[in-house]
Amino acid sequence: MIDITIENFQTELIEASRQQPVLLDIWAPWCGPCKSLGPVLEKLETAYAGRFLLAKLNSDEQPEIAGQLSQAFGVRSIPFCVMFSGGQPVDGFVGALPEAQIREFLDKHVPSPEALDAEAEVQEAEAMLADESHDIESVLGKLQEAVAIDPANDVARLDYLKVLLGLARTEPERVAQARAAFEPAAVKVMTDSRFAAIERWLEAAEAVQQAPDLATLDAAIAANKRDFTARFLRAQQLFVTGQLTDAMDELLEIIMRDKAWQDEAARKTYVAILELMTKPAPKAGPEAAPSGSTLEIAGRAAVAPSDPVLDQYRRKLSMALF
């Protein structure tokens, strides 16, 4: 448990919540319900064994913070508890609720023990991938274990699929493994661009197993520049072998001639490659508020640096479409 002040608000609440959920208890010494709620929250912090951090804010001593949060949530009374996660206030409750109701609230925002175990496996696997001397089978084992422990961990599943499909360049049997790992999350392609991109990569890997070689495809294209089937298969081969910009150049040839071909397969595959090439935004680190600025109750979003190659190919697609 930690006491929040204007001086440590940014580091101990906003930035700390990027690492684990932080429950902020806004209280006052004269508030009877606050005195009954406090011990319950402290008990739960211990019971949840580090899965969330309890922070307390004396509203009499820190009226600026308490006032902004009360205004943001439309709350005028205390005790008032606000859950911070990812540098943002995401939910809250008012009053000295019974322990069972507080547990229900916490369980909506606090990771389960299994989720924490899976996250640890993912972090270790990603660290191994960053090391050029890593053992790829060990990485796969850790990611597979993470998915088994917590099937809802999208990062674990996506990392697992990327490693499998990367290996498929030289180990075709990995494609079937990737398909089996993808199917439980297939429904997410409608709402999550990351899974939509993986689906296109997987479809390309499956298609090239039955496709003619590049020389045969080149001959077909030379004979008929509008042989879009041959062009698309050629792009898929380039995609699977990691020649991503070459694959997008081939797809552009289709898009410029027939945008709607095969239910926009060329455009969708092009967008998938852009998604796979886009690096995730870096995790935001501690950042001091500008001198003389007003209090910010939400952290600033981290922004990924611009990539000139991606910017170029996004412009190419835009010009081809419009």
N, C-alpha and C positions, 0 to 999 in steps of 0.2 A: 504494500500500500504506500502511496505517496501523496503528499499535499501539493496541490497545484496553485501556483501564483502567476502573476503577470510575467515574472522573470523566467520561469521554467515551463510556461504553457506550451511553447513551440517544441521544445525538445522532449519533455517528459509526457506530453499528451499527443500532440499532432504527429511528431516523428515516431514516437514509441508505438503508436497505433498502426504504423506501417509494418511493424514486426509481429505484433500480436494485438488482439482486441483489447481496448481499454474502456472500462466502465467508470464514468465520472459521476460521483455522488455529490450533488449540490445540496448543501445543508446550512444550518445556522444554529448557534448555541442555544437560542431561545425556542427552537422548534421541537416540540415533544415527539411527533412522529419520526423526526430525523434521528432522535436518540434511540428509538426502537429499531429503526431500519439499519443503522450502522453496524451493529454486531452481526446481524444476519448476513450482510454483504461481506463482512470480514470472514465469517465462517465459510461462505461459499467460495471466496477466493482461495482459501486453503483446500477446500474439497475438490475444486477443479484443477488443483495441482499445476498451476502455471499456464493453464489454457487461456486465461485472461488476467489482466492486471487491474486492480482496483485503485482508483485515484479519487481524492476527496477535495472539494472546493468549498471554502467558507464564504458564503454569499455576502456576508457583512464585510469581510475583509477584501473580497475581490468582486465588487459590484459590476465592473465593466464586463468581465467574462460571463458572470451569471446573467447579466442583463441581455447580452447578445444571444446567448443560447436560449433564454426564455422567450425572447422575441422571435428567434428563428423557428421555434417549435410551437409558438402560441400558448405558452404556459406561464401562469402567474403565481404558482404556489410551489412550496417545497415540502418534503424532499422531492427532488427532481433528478432522475438519473438519465444520463446520455451515454449511449454506446458509440465509441469511436472505432473506426476500422479503415485501414488504408489511407489514413490522414484526413478522414471525413467523419462528421457526426452522422450516423446512419439510422438511429432509432432511439427511442427513449420511453420512460414510463414515469408516472407521477404517483406519489403516495407511498406509504409503508405497506407494500404488498406482502402477502404471505410467501413463505419460502418457496412453496411449490410453484407459484406463479412466476416468481423471479427465475427459478430454474427453467421454466418454459421459455421465458424471454431470453435467457442466456443461451439456451440450446439452439436458438435461431441464428445466433451470431458467432458462437464459440466453436472452434473445430473439435471434433471428437478425438479421442486418443488414437483411433485408427487413422484418421486424417493426418494427425501430426506424425505418426510413424511413416505414412506414405510420403509425406512432404520431406522428411529426413532422407528417405531413400532417393527421392528425385534430386535433392540438392547434392547428395554424394555422387549420383550418376552424372549430373551436369558438370561437377568439378572434375570427374574422371574424363569426360569428353573434352574438356578444355586442356587436358594434359595430353600431349601428343604420344606419350608412352602408354596410354590407357589400354586395357584389355577389353575389346569390344564385347566379348561374351559376358564379362563381369558387368559391364554397363547394361547390357540387355537384361541380365538377371535381376539387377536392382530395379530397373524400370518395370519389368514384368511383375516383380513382387509388389511394387508400389500400386500398380493397377489392381492386383488381386486384393490387396489390403483395403484400398479405397477406390472402387470402380468409378466414383464420381469425380475423381481427381483428373480434370481435363489436361492439365499440364503433363502429368505422368503419361497419360494415354497418347497425347500428341508427340511427346518426346520418343516414346516407344515406337510409334508408327514411323516417325522420321528416321530413326536408326535402322529399322527393318527395311524401309524402302531405299535408304541409302545403300544398304548391303545388297539389295536386289540387282544392282548393276552387274555384280559378278556372281551372285548367288541367287538364281531364279527361284529357288524353293522358299525364299523369304517372302515372296509375294503372297502365297497362300497364308502364311502366318500373319501378314499384315491385314489381309482380308478378314481373318477370324478376329483379330484385335479391333478392327474398325467397326464391325457390325453392331456391337452393343451401343455404339454412339452414333450410328448412321442417321438417326432422327435429327441430330444437331446440325446437319448441313443446311437446314432451312433457316437457322437463326445465328449460326456461328461461322464466320468466314474462314476461320482456321480449319475447321473440319471440312468445309466445302473445298478448300484447297487440297487437303489430304485426299479427299475422294477423287479429285481429278488426277492427282499423282498416282494413286492406286489404279485407277482405270487405265492410265497410260502404261503402267508397268504390266498390267494384265494383257493389254492390247499388243504390246511389242513381243510378247511370247509367241504370238501366232503370226506376226507381221513379216513381210519380205525384208531382206537386208537393205541397207541404205543405197547400195549400187542399183538394185532393182527399182527402188522408189525414185531415185534420181533419173533413171531412164524413162520411167512413166511420166514424170513431170516434164522432162525435156520434150517428150512427144506431145504432151497436152498440158499447157500451163494451167488449165482449169480442172485438172484432175485433183479435186480437193481431198478426195479420200487418200490419195498417195501423199499429198502435202501434209495432211493432218497426221498420218502415221509417221511421216518423217519428223514432224515436230514432236510427236510423242516419244520417238526414239531419242531425240536430242534432249528432251525433258528428263527422261529416265537416266540418261548417262551424265546428267549434270551440266549440259551445255545450254544453260537457261536463256541467255540472250539470243543465241542462235535459234533456239526453239521459238522464242517470241517473234523473231524476224520472219520465220516461216509462217507462223500463225497470222501475222500482219498481212501477208500476201493473200490469205483466204479472206480476212476481214475486209480488206480494201475492195475485193472483187464481189463478195457475197456475205454481207454481215449476218444474215439470218440462216446461213447454211447449217444444217443438222441441229436446229434449235440453238443456234448461236454457240455451238461447241467450241469454235476457235476463240471467240471472245472470252468465254467462261474459263477456258484453259489458260489463256493469257493472263487473266485476272488472278487465277490461282497461282501462277508462277510469281507474279508481283507480290502476292501475299506471302509466299514462302521465302522470298528474298528480303522481305521487310523485317528488319531487326526489331525486337520488342523495345519499348521505351525503357531506359535504365531506371532502376529503382531509385526513387528520390532520396537523397541524403538530407541531413540536417541543414536547414537554411535559416539564417537569422532574418527577422523581419526588417524591412528598411527603416532607417532612423526616422522617427517622427510619424510613422504610418499608423493607421488605425489597426486595431487588433483583427487578425484574420482567424476565424474559427475553423477554417478548412485549409488543408495543405495545398500547395501548388502542385499541379499535375506535372509529372516528368515528361519531357518531350524527346523523342528519338531524334538524333541528328539527321540532317538531310543527306540523302545518298544521290549523287549526281547521275549515276546509271539508272536508278529507279525513276528519278525525276524525268530523265530523257525518255524512258520507255512509257511512262504515263502520258507524256505529251504526244508520243507517237500514236498511242491508242486513241487519245482524244481526237487527234487530227483525222485518224482513219474513220472514226465513228461519226464525226460531225463536220 
